[in-house]
């Protein structure tokens, strides 16, 4: 196909050749050479098969023997042939010139040869422009690809950093909850027991009232600490990260995990989902020849969904009254949810649990 630069070059050469043709007195002016030149030059530009181009070019040379005035348009054909794989044929243009030397004359031949060199210079310049443009496009594509890769890597690093920070935060919450429970909680429990023993042995009314007040204060403090520890522990159970941890240790087959939750379910439901996924993965190892497992968590306005589906052929189908599936069902029924098992092109567990349900 012809580029804009090539088209402009060919227009310049064509008008130069036409001017020479119209100004020379040797040949009778006719539109036939012009029509032939435009036709063959256009076909040479748009045809992609080398064989057809060679046939056209040789046909032009043969016509030059019959119509000598076509030799004046030779620079245009040289422009089309230069840079092609068959450009070696370009040098046989001397044959029509030799045959028609007496009809053309030295001055006209020299003019044609000068314009031929101009056409070669124009084509060489245009080819270099093509190379520069291709290099620019290649560099631009490489830069765009590298930019996209950097953006992707930056996002992955950012997500990993967020996950690491979140994991570190959860671990620290667990540590603080454990420290409070093991140290402060035990000391407060000991203090409450000691005051209770003193109250049982002391009959002094005033001292007994003070000890009772202190005992109540310590009991309130103990309740506050217990609630805080439970809150910290509840927040440390991250459903997504716990599932990711399970999947990191599952190497039986590929797992595709999709977490579409926007809010965290209740802690007990989170623990139930984790236990069900763990049991389902264990069943896949025991009973399936799956190559791929899909785990999907979805959130709807009124309920949560958990779908676990594999594509394997079941080696030994787990019985619905088996302990594993019964435990799954019991966990979901405790939240007034529904659980369905389906054996079709693999094994599927479909669970839906209403929001706000707790046990």
C-alpha positions in Angstrom: 0.0 0.0 0.0 1.1 3.6 -0.7 2.1 5.9 2.1 1.4 9.7 1.9 5.1 10.4 1.4 5.3 7.9 -1.4 2.2 9.4 -3.0 3.7 12.9 -2.9 7.0 11.7 -4.4 5.2 9.9 -7.2 3.0 12.9 -7.9 6.2 15.1 -8.2 7.9 12.6 -10.5 4.8 12.1 -12.6 4.4 15.9 -13.2 8.1 16.2 -14.0 7.9 13.3 -16.6 4.7 14.8 -18.1 6.3 18.2 -18.4 9.3 16.6 -20.3 6.9 14.7 -22.4 4.8 17.7 -23.4 7.8 20.0 -24.0 9.9 17.7 -26.2 9.2 18.0 -30.0 10.4 14.5 -30.9 7.2 12.5 -30.2 3.6 13.3 -31.1 1.8 14.2 -27.9 -0.8 11.6 -27.0 -2.7 10.6 -23.8 -1.8 6.9 -24.4 1.6 6.9 -22.6 0.1 8.9 -19.7 -2.8 6.5 -19.3 -0.4 3.5 -19.5 2.0 5.1 -17.0 -0.8 5.9 -14.4 -2.3 2.4 -14.8 0.9 0.4 -14.4 2.4 2.6 -11.7 -0.8 2.4 -9.6 -0.9 -1.4 -10.0 2.8 -1.6 -9.0 2.0 0.4 -5.8 -1.1 -1.6 -4.7 -0.3 -5.2 -5.8 1.4 -7.2 -3.1 2.5 -10.3 -5.1 6.0 -10.0 -6.5 5.2 -12.2 -9.5 2.5 -9.8 -10.7 4.7 -6.8 -10.1 7.5 -8.4 -12.2 5.1 -9.2 -15.0 3.9 -5.6 -15.0 7.4 -4.2 -15.0 8.6 -6.5 -17.8 5.4 -5.5 -19.7 6.3 -1.9 -19.3 9.8 -2.6 -20.8 8.3 -4.4 -23.7 5.9 -1.5 -24.3 8.9 0.9 -24.3 10.2 -1.0 -27.3 6.9 -0.4 -29.1 6.1 3.1 -27.7 9.4 4.9 -27.2 7.8 7.9 -25.5 7.1 5.6 -22.5 10.9 5.8 -21.8 10.3 9.4 -20.6 8.2 8.1 -17.7 11.0 5.6 -16.6 11.8 7.5 -13.3 8.3 6.7 -12.0 8.8 3.0 -12.7 12.3 3.0 -11.2 10.8 4.6 -8.0 8.2 1.8 -7.8 10.8 -1.0 -8.3 13.6 0.4 -6.0 13.6 -1.3 -2.6 11.7 -4.3 -3.8 13.0 -7.8 -3.7 13.2 -7.9 -7.5 15.0 -4.5 -7.8 17.8 -6.2 -9.7 15.5 -6.0 -12.8 15.8 -2.3 -12.5 19.0 -2.3 -14.6 17.5 -3.9 -17.7 15.8 -0.5 -18.4 18.9 0.2 -20.4 17.6 -2.2 -23.1 14.8 0.1 -24.4 17.1 3.1 -24.2 19.8 1.4 -26.3 17.2 0.2 -28.8 15.6 3.6 -29.2 18.7 5.7 -28.8 18.5 7.3 -32.2 14.8 8.3 -31.6 15.4 9.8 -28.1 18.7 11.7 -28.5 21.5 12.4 -26.0 19.9 15.4 -24.4 16.6 13.7 -23.6 18.4 10.6 -22.3 20.5 12.7 -20.0 17.4 14.5 -18.7 15.7 11.1 -18.0 18.8 9.7 -16.2 19.0 12.8 -14.0 15.3 12.4 -13.0 15.9 8.7 -12.4 18.6 9.6 -9.8 16.2 12.1 -8.3 13.6 9.4 -8.0 16.2 7.0 -6.4 17.0 9.8 -3.9 13.3 10.4 -3.1 12.6 6.7 -2.6 15.7 6.3 -0.4 14.6 9.3 1.7 11.1 7.9 2.0 12.3 4.4 3.0 14.5 6.0 5.7 11.4 7.9 6.9 9.5 4.6 7.0 12.3 3.1 9.1 12.3 6.0 11.5 8.5 5.9 11.8 8.6 2.1 12.5 11.3 2.6 15.1 9.3 5.4 16.7 6.1 3.2 16.8 8.1 0.3 18.2 9.6 2.5 20.9 6.2 4.0 21.6 4.7 0.5 21.9 7.5 -0.7 24.1 7.2 2.4 26.3 3.4 1.9 26.6 3.9 -1.8 27.4 6.6 -1.0 30.1 4.3 1.7 31.5 1.4 -0.8 31.8 3.7 -3.4 33.4 5.0 -0.8 35.9 1.5 0.2 36.7 0.5 -3.5 37.3 3.6 -4.1 39.4 3.0 -1.0 41.4 -0.5 -2.0 42.1 0.6 -5.5 43.0 3.2 -4.1 45.4 0.7 -1.7 46.9 -1.8 -4.5 47.4 0.9 -6.7 48.9 2.0 -3.9 51.2 -1.7 -3.3 52.3 -2.1 -7.0 52.9 1.2 -7.2 54.9 0.1 -4.2 57.0 -3.3 -5.7 57.6 -1.8 -9.1 58.5 0.7 -7.4 60.9 -2.2 -5.4 62.4 -4.2 -8.6 62.9 -1.3 -10.4 64.4 -0.6 -7.5 66.8 -4.3 -7.5 67.8 -4.1 -11.2 68.6 -0.9 -10.7 70.6 -2.4 -7.8 72.6 -5.6 -9.8 73.2 -3.5 -12.8 74.4 -1.4 -10.6 76.6 -4.4 -9.0 78.2 -6.1 -12.4 78.7 -3.1 -14.2 80.1 -1.7 -11.4 82.3 -4.2 -8.7 83.3 -7.2 -11.0 83.1 -5.6 -13.7 85.3 -4.4 -11.0 87.8 -7.9 -9.5 88.0 -9.4 -12.9 88.4 -7.0 -13.7 91.3 -7.8 -10.3 92.9 -11.6 -11.0 92.7 -11.1 -14.5 94.2 -8.9 -13.1 97.0 -11.4 -10.4 97.9 -14.2 -13.0 97.8 -12.3 -15.1 100.3 -11.7 -12.1 102.5 -15.4 -11.2 102.4 -16.2 -14.8 103.4 -13.9 -14.6 106.4 -14.5 -11.0 107.6 -17.5 -10.0 109.7 -16.6 -6.3 110.0 -19.6 -4.4 108.4 -17.7 -1.3 107.3 -14.8 -3.3 105.9 -17.1 -5.7 104.3 -18.9 -2.9 102.5 -15.6 -1.5 101.2 -14.5 -4.9 100.1 -17.8 -5.5 98.3 -17.5 -2.2 96.5 -13.9 -3.0 95.4 -15.0 -6.5 94.3 -17.8 -5.0 92.2 -15.3 -2.5 90.6 -12.9 -5.3 89.8 -15.7 -7.4 88.3 -16.7 -4.5 86.1 -13.1 -4.1 85.0 -12.9 -7.8 84.3 -16.0 -7.6 82.2 -14.6 -4.6 80.2 -11.4 -6.4 79.6 -13.2 -9.6 78.5 -15.3 -7.6 76.0 -12.2 -5.8 74.7 -10.4 -9.1 74.2 -13.4 -10.6 72.4 -13.6 -7.5 70.1 -9.9 -7.7 69.3 -10.2 -11.4 68.6 -13.3 -10.9 66.4 -11.5 -8.2 64.4 -8.4 -10.5 63.9 -10.5 -13.1 62.1 -10.2 -11.8 58.5 -12.2 -14.0 56.2 -10.3 -13.2 53.0 -6.9 -13.6 54.5 -7.8 -16.9 56.3 -9.1 -18.3 53.0 -5.9 -17.2 51.2 -3.9 -18.9 53.9 -5.8 -22.1 53.4 -5.3 -21.9 49.6 -1.6 -21.3 50.0 -1.3 -24.8 51.6 -3.6 -26.4 48.9 -1.5 -27.8 46.0 -3.8 -30.5 44.8 -5.0 -28.4 41.8 -5.5 -24.8 40.7 -7.9 -22.7 42.8 -9.6 -19.6 41.5 -10.9 -17.5 44.4 -13.2 -14.6 43.9 -14.1 -12.4 47.0 -17.0 -10.1 46.1 -17.8 -9.2 49.7 -18.1 -5.5 50.6 -18.7 -6.0 54.3 -17.4 -8.6 56.8 -20.0 -11.2 58.0 -20.4 -11.9 61.7 -17.4 -13.7 63.3 -19.3 -16.9 63.8 -20.3 -17.0 60.1 -16.8 -16.2 59.1 -15.5 -19.2 61.1 -18.3 -21.4 59.6 -17.3 -20.4 56.0 -13.6 -21.1 56.8 -14.4 -24.5 58.2 -16.7 -25.4 55.2 -14.0 -24.4 52.7 -11.4 -26.4 54.6 -13.7 -29.5 54.6 -14.5 -29.0 50.9 -10.9 -28.8 49.9 -10.2 -31.9 52.0 -13.1 -33.8 50.1 -11.7 -32.7 46.8 -8.3 -34.4 47.6 -10.1 -37.5 48.8 -12.9 -38.0 46.3 -12.1 -36.0 43.2 -9.7 -35.8 40.2 -10.3 -32.1 39.8 -7.9 -29.9 37.8 -9.6 -26.6 38.9 -11.6 -25.4 41.8 -13.7 -22.2 41.9 -14.5 -20.6 45.3 -16.8 -17.6 45.1 -18.0 -15.3 48.0 -20.8 -13.0 47.1 -22.8 -10.4 49.0 -26.4 -9.5 48.2 -28.6 -6.9 49.9 -30.2 -9.6 52.1 -27.8 -12.6 52.2 -24.3 -13.9 51.7 -23.4 -16.7 49.2 -20.6 -19.2 49.2 -20.1 -21.4 46.1 -17.5 -24.1 45.9 -17.3 -25.9 42.5 -14.7 -28.3 41.0 -14.5 -29.8 37.5 -13.3 -33.2 38.4 -14.6 -36.7 38.0 -15.7 -37.9 41.4 -13.7 -41.0 42.3 -15.9 -41.9 45.3 -18.9 -39.6 45.8 -19.1 -38.2 49.4 -22.3 -39.4 51.0 -24.8 -36.7 51.9 -25.1 -38.3 55.3 -21.4 -38.4 55.8 -19.8 -36.5 58.6 -18.2 -33.9 56.4 -21.3 -32.9 54.5 -23.5 -33.2 57.7 -21.2 -30.8 59.5 -21.4 -28.3 56.7 -25.2 -28.6 56.7 -25.4 -28.2 60.5 -23.2 -25.1 60.4 -25.4 -23.4 57.8 -28.7 -24.5 59.3 -27.6 -22.9 62.5 -27.7 -19.5 60.7 -31.1 -20.3 59.1 -29.3 -20.7 55.8 -29.6 -23.1 52.8 -27.0 -25.5 51.5 -27.3 -27.6 48.3 -25.0 -30.2 46.9 -25.0 -30.9 43.2 -23.0 -33.6 41.2 -22.9 -32.5 37.6 -19.6 -32.1 35.7 -17.9 -32.2 39.0 -19.1 -31.4 42.5 -20.7 -28.1 43.7 -21.6 -26.8 47.1 -24.1 -23.8 47.0 -24.7 -21.9 50.2 -26.8 -18.9 51.0 -27.1 -17.3 54.5 -29.4 -14.4 55.4 -27.7 -11.3 56.8 -28.1 -10.6 60.5 -28.5 -14.2 61.5 -26.3 -15.4 64.4 -26.0 -18.3 66.8 
